[in-house]
C-alpha cells in the first residue's frame, strides 16, 4: 500500500474523488509500468496524460530526433527541441509535469532483436508508431509475451484504435499481414490533421488507465474508427480468428519478423 504524501493527495485529488478510481485505483496507477513505442503524434499525448495521471514507470522507445515538421502535432516537443533525440525531449516534459514518474528511454529502433527484451518489464504496451512493419512487430511480441497493448493509427482526418488482452482479437486477426510497401501512403505522403493525433492519443491513454483501474469496458474485440471531417465515430465488432497466424489455435509464426519498411515513412506520425 502506498503512503500518499499531502502533495500526492492534492495532485491526484480529482482521481481520488471518482468513486470508480479512489485511493485504490490511484495506487494501481502509481504502481503501473507502461511502455510507449514512438514519441511522436500519438506517443506525445499518451505520455503526457499518463504522466499527469501518475503512472509509476513510463518507458519510451524512439530512434528519431525532433524535426520542425513534427511540431504541428507532436505536442510533447517544443521548437527548442529540434535536433534532439525525441526520447530525451519527451523525458524532460514528463518529468516537468510529474517528477514522481520514473522514465526509461530507449534511443533505438524496435526490431526483432530487442522487442521481447524491451517489453518484458512492462505491464502494458502502447503502439504509437506510424508504419505497418513495427505495428505487426509490436502485436506479435505482445501476443508471444502475453502482454496487453493498445493499437493506434492515424492518417489524413482518420484514426483507429483497439485494445488487445490475451485471448482477444489481435492485429493479425483483423489484418493478416502488412500491405505491400508503398500500397498505403504515410502521413508524410498524404498528410495528417495535427489534432487527430491528440484525439486518438488521448483515447489510448484512457484505455491504458482503464486497464489498470478496471473501469468500464475496454476496446477489446472492437475496432474504433473515426472521421474528423464529419466527427462520426464507428465501432466495429471483431473476433479472435482461430486461424490467426500468431494467436490462433495452431500458430504458424514462432519468431518475430522484420518486414520491409517504406523508405519515406514519417517520424512517428
C-alpha positions as CSV (number, residue, x, y, z in Angstrom):
1,X,0.0,0.0,0.0
2,X,1.3,3.4,-1.0
3,X,1.6,6.0,1.8
4,X,0.4,9.1,-0.1
5,X,2.1,12.4,0.7
6,X,0.0,15.6,1.1
7,X,1.3,16.7,-2.3
8,X,0.2,13.5,-4.0
9,X,-3.3,13.6,-2.4
10,X,-3.7,17.1,-3.9
11,X,-2.1,16.2,-7.2
12,X,-4.4,13.2,-7.8
13,X,-7.4,14.5,-5.9
14,X,-9.7,14.5,-9.0
15,X,-8.9,10.8,-9.5
16,X,-9.4,10.0,-5.8
17,X,-12.8,11.8,-5.8
18,X,-14.0,9.4,-8.6
19,X,-15.7,6.5,-6.9
20,X,-14.6,4.2,-9.7
21,X,-10.9,5.2,-9.1
22,X,-10.5,6.3,-5.5
23,X,-7.3,5.7,-3.4
24,X,-7.1,2.0,-4.5
25,X,-7.3,2.9,-8.2
26,X,-4.7,5.6,-7.9
27,X,-2.4,3.2,-6.2
28,X,-2.7,0.8,-9.1
29,X,-1.9,3.6,-11.5
30,X,1.2,4.6,-9.5
31,X,2.5,1.1,-9.4
32,X,1.9,0.6,-13.2
33,X,4.7,0.3,-15.8
34,X,3.8,1.3,-19.3
35,X,5.9,1.2,-22.5
36,X,5.1,3.8,-25.2
37,X,6.6,2.9,-28.6
38,X,7.0,6.1,-30.5
39,X,7.4,9.6,-29.1
40,X,5.5,11.2,-32.0
41,X,2.0,12.3,-32.7
42,X,0.3,9.5,-30.7
43,X,3.1,8.9,-28.1
44,X,3.1,12.6,-27.2
45,X,-0.5,12.9,-25.8
46,X,-0.3,9.4,-24.4
47,X,2.9,10.1,-22.4
48,X,1.7,13.5,-21.2
49,X,-1.6,12.1,-19.9
50,X,-0.1,9.0,-18.4
51,X,2.5,11.1,-16.6
52,X,-0.2,13.5,-15.3
53,X,-2.2,10.6,-14.1
54,X,0.8,9.3,-12.1
55,X,1.8,6.1,-13.9
56,X,4.8,4.9,-11.9
57,X,7.1,4.0,-14.8
58,X,6.9,5.1,-18.4
59,X,9.3,3.6,-21.0
60,X,9.7,5.4,-24.3
61,X,11.1,3.8,-27.4
62,X,12.1,6.1,-30.4
63,X,15.2,6.3,-32.6
64,X,14.4,9.6,-34.2
65,X,15.3,13.3,-33.4
66,X,12.8,16.1,-33.3
67,X,12.2,17.7,-36.7
68,X,10.5,21.0,-37.3
69,X,7.7,19.3,-39.2
70,X,6.9,17.2,-36.1
71,X,5.8,20.2,-34.1
72,X,2.5,20.5,-35.9
73,X,1.1,17.6,-33.9
74,X,3.8,16.1,-31.6
75,X,2.9,18.3,-28.6
76,X,5.5,16.9,-26.2
77,X,8.2,18.6,-28.3
78,X,8.9,22.3,-28.5
79,X,10.8,24.4,-31.0
80,X,13.9,24.4,-28.9
81,X,14.0,20.6,-29.1
82,X,14.5,20.5,-32.8
83,X,17.5,18.2,-33.4
84,X,17.3,16.5,-30.0
85,X,16.5,12.8,-29.6
86,X,12.8,12.5,-29.1
87,X,13.2,10.3,-26.1
88,X,15.2,13.0,-24.3
89,X,12.8,15.7,-25.2
90,X,9.8,13.6,-24.0
91,X,11.5,12.6,-20.8
92,X,12.2,16.2,-20.0
93,X,8.5,17.2,-20.4
94,X,7.2,14.1,-18.5
95,X,9.4,14.9,-15.5
96,X,8.4,18.6,-15.6
97,X,4.8,17.6,-15.4
98,X,5.3,14.9,-12.7
99,X,8.7,14.4,-11.0
100,X,7.4,11.2,-9.3
101,X,7.3,9.3,-12.6
102,X,10.3,7.2,-13.5
103,X,11.2,7.4,-17.2
104,X,13.2,4.8,-19.1
105,X,14.4,5.8,-22.5
106,X,15.4,3.6,-25.4
107,X,17.0,5.6,-28.2
108,X,16.9,2.8,-30.7
109,X,14.6,1.2,-33.3
110,X,12.3,-1.5,-32.0
111,X,13.0,-4.7,-34.1
112,X,13.1,-8.4,-33.8
113,X,16.4,-8.4,-31.9
114,X,15.3,-6.3,-29.0
115,X,11.5,-6.2,-28.8
116,X,10.9,-9.1,-26.5
117,X,13.6,-7.9,-24.1
118,X,12.4,-4.3,-24.0
119,X,8.7,-5.1,-23.4
120,X,9.3,-7.8,-20.8
121,X,9.4,-5.5,-17.8
122,X,6.2,-3.6,-18.6
123,X,2.6,-4.3,-17.8
124,X,1.0,-2.6,-20.8
125,X,2.3,-1.5,-24.2
126,X,1.1,1.5,-26.3
127,X,1.7,1.4,-30.0
128,X,2.3,5.0,-31.1
129,X,4.2,4.1,-34.3
130,X,3.4,5.1,-37.8
131,X,4.4,2.2,-40.0
132,X,3.0,-1.3,-40.6
133,X,6.1,-3.3,-40.0
134,X,6.6,-2.1,-36.5
135,X,2.9,-2.4,-35.7
136,X,3.0,-6.1,-36.7
137,X,6.2,-6.5,-34.7
138,X,4.5,-5.0,-31.5
139,X,1.5,-7.1,-32.0
140,X,3.5,-10.3,-32.4
141,X,5.9,-9.5,-29.5
142,X,2.9,-8.8,-27.2
143,X,1.0,-11.9,-28.1
144,X,4.1,-14.1,-27.7
145,X,4.7,-12.5,-24.3
146,X,1.1,-12.4,-23.1
147,X,1.2,-8.6,-22.8
148,X,-1.8,-6.3,-23.3
149,X,-1.5,-3.4,-25.6
150,X,-3.3,-0.5,-27.3
151,X,-3.1,-0.1,-31.1
152,X,-3.4,3.2,-32.7
153,X,-3.1,4.6,-36.2
154,X,-3.9,7.9,-37.9
155,X,-3.9,9.3,-41.5
156,X,-5.3,12.4,-43.0
157,X,-8.5,13.0,-41.0
158,X,-9.0,9.5,-39.7
159,X,-8.0,7.4,-36.7
160,X,-8.4,3.8,-35.5
161,X,-7.7,2.0,-32.3
162,X,-8.4,-1.2,-30.3
163,X,-7.1,-2.8,-27.2
164,X,-5.7,-6.3,-27.0
165,X,-5.7,-8.6,-24.0
166,X,-4.5,-12.2,-24.1
167,X,-7.4,-14.3,-25.5
168,X,-8.9,-11.4,-27.5
169,X,-8.6,-10.4,-31.2
170,X,-5.1,-9.2,-32.1
171,X,-3.9,-7.0,-35.0
172,X,-3.4,-10.0,-37.2
173,X,-7.0,-11.2,-36.6
174,X,-8.0,-8.0,-38.4
175,X,-5.1,-7.5,-40.8
176,X,-3.3,-10.7,-41.7
177,X,0.0,-9.1,-42.8
178,X,1.4,-5.7,-43.8
179,X,0.3,-4.3,-47.1
180,X,2.9,-4.2,-49.9
181,X,5.5,-1.4,-49.5
182,X,4.1,1.8,-51.0
183,X,0.5,0.5,-51.2
184,X,-0.7,2.7,-48.4
185,X,0.6,6.3,-48.1
186,X,2.3,7.5,-44.9
187,X,1.5,10.7,-43.2
188,X,4.5,12.4,-44.9
189,X,2.9,11.5,-48.3
190,X,-0.8,12.1,-47.6
191,X,-0.7,14.5,-44.6
192,X,-2.5,14.4,-41.3
193,X,-4.5,17.0,-39.4
194,X,-2.5,17.6,-36.3
195,X,-5.3,17.5,-33.8
196,X,-6.2,14.0,-35.0
197,X,-3.1,12.7,-33.1
198,X,-4.4,14.2,-29.9
199,X,-7.9,12.8,-30.4
200,X,-6.6,9.3,-30.8
201,X,-3.7,9.5,-28.3
202,X,-6.0,10.6,-25.5
203,X,-8.3,7.6,-26.3
204,X,-5.2,5.3,-26.0
205,X,-4.3,6.9,-22.7
206,X,-7.8,6.5,-21.4
207,X,-7.7,2.8,-22.3
208,X,-4.4,2.4,-20.5
209,X,-5.8,3.9,-17.3
210,X,-9.0,1.9,-17.6
211,X,-6.9,-1.3,-17.9
212,X,-5.1,-0.7,-14.6
213,X,-8.1,0.5,-12.7
214,X,-10.6,-2.0,-14.1
215,X,-13.1,0.8,-15.0
216,X,-15.7,0.3,-17.7
217,X,-15.2,-1.8,-20.9
218,X,-12.0,-1.9,-22.9
219,X,-11.9,-1.8,-26.7
220,X,-11.3,-5.5,-26.9
221,X,-12.8,-7.3,-29.8
222,X,-13.8,-3.9,-31.1
223,X,-12.1,-1.6,-33.6
224,X,-12.9,2.1,-33.0
225,X,-12.6,4.3,-36.0
226,X,-13.4,8.0,-36.6
227,X,-13.6,10.6,-39.3
228,X,-12.8,14.0,-38.0
229,X,-14.3,15.7,-41.1
230,X,-17.8,14.5,-40.1
231,X,-17.0,13.7,-36.4
232,X,-18.5,10.3,-36.9
233,X,-17.3,7.5,-34.7
234,X,-17.8,3.9,-35.5
235,X,-17.2,0.7,-33.5
236,X,-16.7,-2.5,-35.5
237,X,-17.0,-5.8,-33.7
238,X,-14.2,-8.2,-34.4
239,X,-13.4,-11.8,-33.3
240,X,-10.3,-13.7,-32.5
241,X,-9.6,-15.8,-35.6
242,X,-9.0,-19.5,-34.9
243,X,-6.7,-19.5,-38.0
244,X,-4.8,-16.4,-36.9
245,X,-1.1,-17.0,-37.6
246,X,0.0,-15.6,-34.2
247,X,-2.9,-16.1,-31.7
248,X,-4.9,-18.8,-33.3
249,X,-5.3,-22.5,-32.3
250,X,-2.3,-23.5,-34.4
251,X,0.0,-20.5,-34.8
252,X,2.5,-20.6,-37.6
253,X,4.5,-17.6,-36.5
254,X,7.0,-18.5,-33.8
255,X,9.7,-15.8,-34.3
256,X,9.4,-12.1,-34.7
257,X,9.6,-10.8,-38.3
258,X,11.3,-7.6,-39.5
259,X,9.1,-6.6,-42.5
260,X,10.4,-4.2,-45.1
261,X,9.6,-0.6,-44.4
262,X,8.7,2.2,-46.9
263,X,11.6,4.4,-47.5
264,X,9.7,7.7,-46.7
265,X,7.9,6.8,-43.5
266,X,7.2,9.8,-41.3
267,X,8.9,10.1,-37.9
268,X,6.2,8.6,-35.7
269,X,3.1,10.2,-37.2
